[in-house]
Amino acid sequence: MMYAKVYQYKFPGVSEAKIAASFCADTLGKKIVDFNFQGLNVMIGKDGDLSIIIKFENIEALKKYETISDSFIADLKKSFIFKENQYAGIYVYNYEKEATSNEIKLSAPALINE
């Protein structure tokens, strides 16, 4: 079973949402290892909406994160005016296509003898 913390914010405009998204991605990105995030999604909507979904493998990891989550919200409130909705939930259905890499890796420059 997968658990999630969901944040939904409504900002006055897209510009504010973009700045807040950058702050949120940076702040939460630094917590991925410490709180064992299984996934972090930050999305901006066209009308100043910002949604953040943090995935956890178990309830213990979610509860551990929730012990510090208020400080993240407090920092956001110091800088922005917004409407807020947040909740913790359980994934009932989740589909994600596996990511693939299209890179070509070279181990060293090619040696050409003339």
C-alpha positions as CSV (number, residue, x, y, z in Angstrom):
1,M,0.0,0.0,0.0
2,M,1.3,3.5,-0.9
3,Y,0.6,6.6,1.2
4,A,0.6,10.3,0.2
5,K,0.7,13.8,1.6
6,V,-1.2,16.1,-0.7
7,Y,-0.9,19.9,-0.7
8,Q,-3.2,22.1,-2.8
9,Y,-2.6,25.8,-2.9
10,K,-4.4,28.6,-4.8
11,F,-2.3,31.7,-5.5
12,P,-3.5,35.1,-6.9
13,G,-1.7,34.3,-10.2
14,V,0.6,32.0,-12.1
15,S,3.6,34.1,-11.4
16,E,3.2,33.6,-7.6
17,A,2.6,29.9,-8.1
18,K,5.8,29.5,-10.2
19,I,7.9,31.2,-7.5
20,A,6.2,29.1,-4.8
21,A,6.7,25.9,-6.8
22,S,10.4,26.6,-7.1
23,F,10.6,27.1,-3.3
24,C,8.6,24.0,-2.6
25,A,10.6,21.8,-5.0
26,D,13.9,23.0,-3.6
27,T,12.8,22.7,0.1
28,L,11.1,19.3,-0.3
29,G,13.7,18.0,-2.7
30,K,16.3,18.3,0.1
31,K,14.1,16.1,2.3
32,I,13.8,13.1,-0.1
33,V,16.5,11.0,1.5
34,D,15.9,12.0,5.1
35,F,12.2,11.1,4.9
36,N,12.4,8.3,2.4
37,F,10.0,9.9,-0.2
38,Q,9.0,7.4,-2.9
39,G,7.9,10.2,-5.2
40,L,7.6,13.9,-5.3
41,N,5.4,15.7,-7.8
42,V,5.0,19.5,-8.0
43,M,2.5,20.8,-10.5
44,I,1.3,24.3,-11.5
45,G,-2.2,25.0,-13.0
46,K,-3.0,27.8,-15.4
47,D,-5.0,29.8,-12.8
48,G,-2.4,30.0,-10.0
49,D,-3.0,26.5,-8.6
50,L,-0.1,24.6,-7.1
51,S,-0.4,20.9,-6.2
52,I,2.2,18.8,-4.4
53,I,2.1,15.1,-3.9
54,I,4.6,13.3,-1.8
55,K,4.5,9.5,-1.9
56,F,5.5,7.2,1.0
57,E,6.0,3.5,1.1
58,N,4.6,3.1,4.6
59,I,2.6,5.0,7.3
60,E,5.7,5.3,9.5
61,A,7.5,7.4,6.9
62,L,4.5,9.6,6.4
63,K,4.1,10.2,10.1
64,K,7.8,11.0,10.4
65,Y,7.5,13.6,7.7
66,E,4.4,15.1,9.3
67,T,6.4,15.9,12.4
68,I,8.3,18.6,10.5
69,S,5.8,19.5,7.8
70,D,4.5,22.4,9.7
71,S,7.8,24.3,9.4
72,F,7.6,24.0,5.6
73,I,4.1,25.4,5.6
74,A,5.1,28.2,8.0
75,D,8.0,29.3,5.7
76,L,5.6,29.4,2.7
77,K,3.1,31.5,4.7
78,K,5.7,34.1,5.5
79,S,6.3,34.7,1.8
80,F,3.0,34.2,0.1
81,I,-0.7,34.9,0.3
82,F,-2.7,31.8,-0.7
83,K,-5.6,29.5,0.1
84,E,-4.6,26.1,1.3
85,N,-5.9,22.5,1.5
86,Q,-3.9,19.5,2.6
87,Y,-4.5,16.0,3.6
88,A,-2.9,12.6,4.0
89,G,-4.3,9.7,2.0
90,I,-3.9,6.2,0.7
91,Y,-3.5,5.4,-2.9
92,V,-6.5,3.4,-4.2
93,Y,-5.3,3.2,-7.7
94,N,-2.0,4.4,-9.2
95,Y,-0.4,3.9,-12.6
96,E,2.9,5.2,-13.7
97,K,4.7,4.1,-16.9
98,E,8.3,3.1,-16.1
99,A,10.7,5.8,-17.2
100,T,13.3,4.9,-19.9
101,S,16.5,6.5,-20.8
102,N,17.4,7.5,-24.3
103,E,21.0,8.4,-23.6
104,I,24.0,7.2,-25.6
105,K,27.0,6.7,-23.3
106,L,30.5,6.9,-24.5
107,S,33.3,5.6,-22.4
108,A,36.1,7.5,-24.0
109,P,36.9,9.5,-27.1
110,A,37.4,7.5,-30.3
111,L,41.0,7.0,-31.3
112,I,41.7,7.5,-35.0
113,N,45.0,6.4,-36.5
114,E,46.0,8.0,-39.7
